[in-house]
């Protein structure tokens, strides 16, 4: 039963992610993104990671999406592109699609070969998503990438403020 719920949530997550990209209206796209974040938090619940599910809803679907919606509402309406599609897009789509499909097959095959000799019951998920294990991974093993990400976000915010001020 748990596997069926997990698969349904996974499929729903993929569809909401596609809707985020395909939707032309930015507010609806943001609402699909909120739906995707809620579905991901439900996936965390099926993995018995209550802390990650709560953090997903509170931080991402709450605070970050309020910020995104505020930015979307402050943007001027989108003017349609008068030039149409760029001609080089037709030539790029097939090679990029083939590269993506090759990467997908490679990642899936590596994952299948790595887990070939192990049964799912032999894997340990006792501390998955817990506060202690998450904190140890985030602030010990992945401290440098975590800090680099925060610096990149800080530079993006400063750049957005600078560009907005230069327009006025």
N, C-alpha and C positions, 0 to 999 in steps of 0.2 A: 504494500500500500504506500509506503514511504517513497519507494522508487517511482511509482506512478505520479505521485504529487510532485516530486522533484522534476520529472520529465515534463510535466504540464507547465510548471513554473519556468523551466528552461526554454520551452518553446514560446511561452508568453513573453519572456524576456527578450528573445530574439525579435519577435514581432514588434514589440514596443521600441526596441532600438532601431529597427528599420523605419518605423514611423517617425522617429525623431529626425532622421536624415531626409526622408522623402517629403515630409510636410513642408509646404511653402510658407505658411503663416508662422511667424516666430513664436507667438504666444502659445499656439497649439503644439508646436514642437517642444516648447518648454514643459507643457503639461504632459506630453508623452514621456518626456525625460523623467518627470516626477513619478509617473506610473512605472517606468523602468526601475527607478531606484527603490520603489516600494516592493516590486517583484523580487529584486535582488535581496532585499531584507528578508522577505519570506523564504528565499532560498537559504539564507544564513540560518533561519529558524529550523529548516529541515535538516541542516547539518549540526544542530544542537549548539549553535553559537549565538546565544541570546544577546551578549554584549555587542557583537558586531552588528546585529540586526537593529538594535536600539540606536547605536551610533550612526548607522546608515540613514535611518529615518530622521533623527534629530539634526544631525549636522548637514548631510547632503540634501535630503528632501526638504528640510526646514530652512536652515540658514543660507546655504549656498544657492538654492533655487530662488529664494526671495531676492538675493542679490542679482541673479541672472534676470529675473522678471523685471526688476527695477531698471537694469541696464537696457533691456529690450524696450521698455516703455519710454525711456529717455531718447532712444534712437529715432532719427527721422524716418518717415515711411520709405520703404524700398522703392526705388525707381526701376522699372523694367530695363533690362539691358537692350539698348537699341542696336547693338552690333551683332546680336545673335550668338550662337555658339562659336567658339574659336575652332578653326579648321584643324589644328593639331590634336584636338581631343579625340577625333575619330581614329587617329593612328596610335594613340597612347593607350586606349582602353583595352585592346586585346593583349598586348604584351604585359600590361600591369595585371590583368585578370589571370593570365597564365602563371605569372610569378606568384600571385596570391594563392592560387590553387596548388601549385607545387609546394609552397610553404605549409599549407594546410595539411596536405598528404604527408609531408615529412614529419611534422609535429605529431600528427595522429599515429603514424607508424612508430615513431620513437617512443611514444607513451604506451603503445600496445606491447612493444618488445620489452620495455622496462618493467611492466607489471605482469609479464607472462607467467613467471614462476610464483607469484604471490597471490594469495587469496585475499579478498577484501576484509575478511575477519582477522587476518594476521596483521593488518596495518593498525597503528595506534592513533586514535583520534581523541583521546581523553582530554587533552589540553587544547584542542583546536579552538581558536577564537576566544579563549579565555583572556582575562585581563593581564595575568602574569605572563603568559606565553606571548601575547601580542606586544606587551611592553618590552620584554626581553629581545624579541626580534627587531622591533622598531628602533630601540635605543642602544642596542649593542651591535647586532649583525648588520643592520641597514641604517646606521646613523648617518653616514656620509650621503647616501642617496636621499634620505629624508631631508637633510639640511640643504642639499642642492636644489631639491624641489621647492622648498620654502623660499630660497633666494630667487629662483626663476619666477615664482608667483609674485614676489615683491617687485622685481624688475618689470613684470607685465603690468602691475597696478600703477607703478610710477610712470611707465610709458603711456598708459591710457590717460592718466591725468594730464600729462604733458601735451599729448595730442589734442585733448579736449580744450585745454587752455589756449593752445596755439590757434585753434579755429575761432575762438572768440576774440 
